[in-house]
Amino acid sequence: MKIIEFGYSELPGKKGTLRPIAAIYLVNGKRRILKTCIIDTGADMCTFPLSFLQLLGINAKKVKKTAKQEDMICACGKKPHAKGYFYPISICLDGLMNCKKSECVKNCKNQIKVNAFWIEANCDPLLGRDGILNNFNLHFGDKIHFIPKK
């Protein structure tokens, strides 16, 4: 894996604050959706809205029936901060970097399968430590560099 570079930008509808953002693809078989996620070194897990499952052709109702509902605890100590379900998904970290849109996922060199946390609330997607950030040494400067661990 090569070093992957991301930048800082505003989130849609949240003007004024630059955040560390990664353009990623969530992948389920041949289906993929491009999303911008906050790179959150304080998040234990990758967290996405449950509504993304439908966009990937995954039956969210079936996930809710088969997966155990769990609480997400906020760093602020509130419990539960949100309720959700763990479900595996592949994440392509290549995003829009150095590839043509039609070839990004097909030729993804930085695809990782994670057990993501899916919540019913509308939330900003987060890339957390378990599964993603723990695979890299991170360098935050003018850009964010994901340096693969050896």
N, C-alpha and C positions, 0 to 999 in steps of 0.2 A: 504494500500500500504506500502511496505517496503522501506527502504532506497535503492536507486539505485546508483551504483558506476561505474564511467567511468574513463578513463585515458587520458594521453597525448601521441600523436604520430605524426609522419610526415604525411602529405597528399601525396597521390600518385603524383609523378612528382614535388614535392616541398620539396626537401631535405634541412635539416639543421635547420628547425624551428619546434619545438614541439608545437602543438596546442591542446586545450581541444576538445576531440573527443568522440562522442557517436555512438555506433553501434546500429542501429534501424532497424525495419521492417516498411516499408510503406505497408498498407494493404487495399485491395479492394476486399471484399468478400473472396473467397478462394485463390485469387492471392496475393502474397506478394513478395517484393524485399528487400534484405538486403542492407543497405547503411551506409556509415560512414558520419557523419555530424559534422560540427563545432558547438560547444556549444557557441552561440554568445549572451551574455547578452546585447549587444548594438543593436541587431536586434529586431525590433518591431514584426516581424512575422517569421514564418517558411517559408523558401524559397527553392524551388527545380527547377531543369530544367524541362521544359515542356516535354522533351523527356521521363521522368520517367512515365508519364501518359500512354504512349503506352505500356510500360513494365507491367503496372498494368491492361491492357485490357480496358483502358478508351480512348475514341476517342478524341484526342487533338483538332482535327478540330471542333468537335461539341462543346467542351468547349469554344474555341475561338469565335464561332458563338453566343453562348448563354450567355457567361459572358462578362461583361463590361471590356474593356481594361483599365488598370490603370497604373499610374506612380509609381515607387518605388523611394523614395527620399533617397539619400545617406547622411550619417552623415556629409560628407564633404560639403554639401550644393548644390551639383550639382543636377539639376532637368531637365529632369528625368535621373536617374541613369540607370534604366532599365524599360521596359514595360512588363506587365504581366497580369495574370488573377487569381482571387481568386476562389478556388474550394476546397470542403471539402475532407479530407482523414483521415483515421485512422492511428495512429502511435503507434507501440508497442515498448515501451522503454526497454523491457527485452533484446533485442539484442541477444548477444551470451552468456549472463550471466546465469549460472546455469540452462541450459536447453539443451535438445537434439534438433538438428536442426529441425527435423520433428515435434516436439512438441512445439517449441517456440511460434508460433502465436496462435495455437489452444488453448494453455493453458496460454496465455498472461494475466498476472495479472496487467500490467501497460499499458493498451491500452487507448489512448486518441484520440478523434475526434477533428480535428482542421480545420479551414478554411485557408489553406495554400496558399501562393502566388507562382504561377508557371510562370517562365520567359523563353523566347525563347533563351536567351543567355546560353552558357555552363557555369555553375557556380558551386562553391562548395556548396553542400547542407548545409543549416543553420537551427539550432533549435533556434527559437527566443522566445521572452517573451509571446506574445499572444497565449494562448492555451497550451503551454508546460511549459516554465520556470516560468510563473506566478503561476503555481500550486505547486511549490516547493520552499523551502529555499535551496539555493545553498551554498556549502562549497568547496572552492578551496584550496587544499593543494597538497600533493603528488598525490592524486587522486581527482576527482570531485565527490562530494556526492550530490545527489538529495534527499532532505529530504521532504517528503510530508507535505504540510500544513494541519493543522487540521481544 
